[in-house]
Amino acid sequence: MVRNPQVTWGSAKPSEGDLAVSRVLHFLAMDIHHRADRLRGVDSLLLARINSLVDQLEVDLNLALSEDDE
C-alpha cells in the first residue's frame, strides 16, 4: 500500500455491502445481456408521473437511517 497526503491506492478487502451491490449489478448486467429485446425506454408520460410523485421530496443522503428504517 502506497500513501501520500492526497492519494491512497492499493487493494482493499470488499465489504459485505460492496459484495451485495456487486451481485445485484452482475444480475442486472446478465439479465440485460440475455434479454436485451425486453429493454424499453422511459416515455415522457411515465417520466412526468415519476417527477410529480417525487418533485417535492427532499432527501439528505448524508443522514444516517433511523433504526425503524434499517
C-alpha positions as CSV (number, residue, x, y, z in Angstrom):
1,M,0.0,0.0,0.0
2,V,1.4,3.4,-1.0
3,R,0.2,6.5,0.8
4,N,0.7,10.2,0.5
5,P,-1.4,13.1,1.8
6,Q,-3.6,13.2,-1.3
7,V,-3.9,9.7,-2.7
8,T,-4.1,6.2,-1.3
9,W,-4.1,3.2,-3.6
10,G,-3.8,-0.5,-3.2
11,S,-6.1,-3.4,-2.9
12,A,-8.9,-3.2,-0.4
13,K,-11.0,-6.0,1.0
14,P,-14.6,-5.5,-0.2
15,S,-17.2,-5.0,2.5
16,E,-20.3,-7.2,2.8
17,G,-22.3,-4.3,1.4
18,D,-20.0,-4.0,-1.6
19,L,-20.4,-7.7,-2.4
20,A,-24.2,-7.4,-2.2
21,V,-24.3,-4.4,-4.6
22,S,-21.8,-6.2,-6.9
23,R,-24.1,-9.3,-7.0
24,V,-27.2,-7.1,-7.9
25,L,-25.3,-5.3,-10.6
26,H,-24.0,-8.5,-12.0
27,F,-27.5,-10.0,-12.0
28,L,-28.8,-6.9,-13.9
29,A,-26.0,-7.0,-16.4
30,M,-26.7,-10.6,-17.2
31,D,-30.4,-10.1,-17.4
32,I,-29.9,-7.2,-19.8
33,H,-27.4,-9.2,-21.8
34,H,-29.7,-12.2,-22.2
35,R,-33.0,-10.2,-22.6
36,A,-31.9,-7.1,-24.4
37,D,-35.1,-7.3,-26.6
38,R,-37.2,-6.6,-23.4
39,L,-35.5,-3.2,-22.7
40,R,-37.8,-0.2,-23.0
41,G,-37.2,3.5,-22.8
42,V,-39.0,5.6,-20.3
43,D,-41.6,7.6,-22.1
44,S,-42.4,11.2,-21.3
45,L,-45.7,10.4,-19.6
46,L,-44.1,8.0,-17.2
47,L,-41.3,10.4,-16.5
48,A,-43.8,13.2,-15.8
49,R,-45.6,10.9,-13.4
50,I,-42.5,10.0,-11.6
51,N,-41.5,13.6,-11.3
52,S,-44.9,14.5,-9.9
53,L,-44.5,11.9,-7.2
54,V,-41.0,12.9,-6.1
55,D,-40.7,16.6,-7.1
56,Q,-41.2,18.0,-3.6
57,L,-39.3,15.2,-1.9
58,E,-36.1,16.2,-0.1
59,V,-33.5,13.6,0.8
60,D,-30.3,14.1,2.7
61,L,-28.1,11.3,1.7
62,N,-25.7,12.2,4.5
63,L,-28.2,11.5,7.2
64,A,-28.0,8.1,9.0
65,L,-31.1,5.9,8.8
66,S,-33.1,5.5,11.9
67,E,-33.5,2.1,13.5
68,D,-37.0,1.9,12.0
69,D,-35.6,2.4,8.5
70,E,-33.0,-0.3,8.6
